[in-house]
Amino acid sequence: MKRVLFAALSVGLLLGQGTHAQSARTSLQGVWRIVEATIGGPGGRTIAFGERPNLTIITARHYSRVEVQADGPRPILADVAKASADELRAAWGPFVSEAGTYEVTPGDLITMRPIASKNPAVMGTGVFLTYAYKLDGDTLSLTQQRNQNGPFATPFMLKLVRVE
């Protein structure tokens, strides 16, 4: 599930195309917060983000996102140099960060190309994520479509709300 949410969120920040003349309600540019993730397929489910910390920032051509994928607070490490592998995973494993460029194409598609990420597997030459998007006022819906390996068999959907 973390992998699904990470990929989704990579997207989560992605969209901000248009001119400065666009109103805040019709532009992808802005600051967004994920409020819900829906995972498709037979065992699919919807996850309410509640108070999970996350933020996505979308400019004219770039995006950046950070997210904590944990239901509760992460442990504070007393001494990072002495922490066990399990302690490090508990503190840093649920943290997701990514930034890159994006482009919007006809058909209400957005393609994100990560430049920097906590997870090196999702960045680099040829890596991309394409989502279908729908902007309805201050709500942005993203539905996973494909990545560099092809279409997703069971896509997930993210629902974000505008913070600013």
Residue pairs with C-beta under 8 A, 6 or more apart in sequence:
1 39
2 69
2 93
2 94
4 37
4 39
4 156
5 37
5 47
5 67
5 69
5 96
5 156
6 69
6 96
6 119
6 122
7 122
7 129
7 144
7 147
7 156
8 37
8 142
8 144
8 156
8 157
8 158
9 34
9 54
9 56
9 65
9 67
9 96
9 98
9 158
10 65
10 98
10 112
10 114
10 117
10 122
10 129
11 110
11 112
11 129
11 131
11 142
11 144
11 158
12 32
12 34
12 54
12 56
12 65
12 67
12 142
12 158
12 160
13 32
13 56
13 57
13 58
13 63
13 64
13 65
13 98
13 99
13 112
14 28
14 56
14 58
14 63
14 102
14 110
14 112
14 131
14 142
15 28
15 29
15 58
15 63
15 102
15 104
15 110
15 133
15 140
15 142
16 27
16 28
16 29
16 30
16 58
16 59
16 60
16 61
16 62
16 63
16 102
17 27
17 28
17 29
17 60
17 61
17 102
17 103
17 104
18 26
18 27
18 28
18 29
18 60
22 29
24 30
24 162
25 137
25 138
26 135
28 58
28 104
28 110
28 133
28 135
28 140
29 58
29 59
29 60
30 57
30 58
30 162
30 163
30 164
31 55
31 56
31 57
31 58
31 162
31 163
31 164
32 55
32 56
32 57
32 58
32 140
32 160
32 161
32 162
32 163
33 49
33 54
33 55
33 56
33 160
33 161
33 163
34 49
34 52
34 54
34 56
34 67
34 158
34 159
34 160
35 48
35 49
35 159
35 160
35 161
36 46
36 47
36 48
36 49
36 158
36 159
37 46
37 47
37 49
37 156
37 157
37 158
37 159
38 44
38 45
38 46
38 47
38 156
38 157
38 158
38 159
39 45
39 46
39 47
39 154
39 156
40 154
40 155
40 156
40 157
41 153
41 154
44 154
52 67
52 68
52 69
52 70
52 71
53 66
53 67
53 68
54 65
54 66
54 67
54 68
55 65
55 66
55 67
55 163
56 63
56 64
56 65
56 160
57 63
57 64
57 65
58 102
61 101
61 102
61 103
62 99
62 100
62 101
62 102
63 99
63 100
63 101
63 102
63 112
64 98
64 99
65 96
65 97
65 98
65 99
66 95
66 96
66 97
67 95
67 96
67 97
68 74
68 94
68 95
68 96
69 94
69 95
69 96
70 94
74 90
74 91
74 92
74 94
74 95
75 87
75 90
75 91
76 91
77 83
77 87
77 88
77 91
80 88
83 91
95 118
96 118
96 119
97 116
97 117
97 118
98 114
98 116
98 117
98 118
98 119
98 122
98 123
99 114
99 115
99 116
99 117
100 112
100 113
100 114
100 115
100 116
100 117
100 123
101 112
101 113
101 115
102 110
102 111
102 112
102 113
103 110
103 111
104 110
104 133
105 111
107 132
108 132
108 133
108 134
109 130
109 131
109 132
109 133
109 145
110 130
110 131
110 133
110 142
111 128
111 129
111 130
111 131
112 128
112 129
112 130
112 131
113 127
113 128
114 122
114 123
114 124
114 127
114 129
115 123
116 123
117 123
126 148
127 147
127 148
128 147
128 148
129 144
129 146
129 147
130 145
130 146
130 147
131 142
131 143
131 144
131 145
132 142
132 143
132 145
133 140
133 141
133 142
133 143
134 140
134 141
138 161
138 162
139 159
139 160
139 161
139 162
140 159
140 160
140 161
140 162
141 157
141 158
141 159
141 160
142 157
142 158
142 160
143 155
143 156
143 157
144 152
144 155
144 156
144 157
145 151
145 152
145 155
146 152
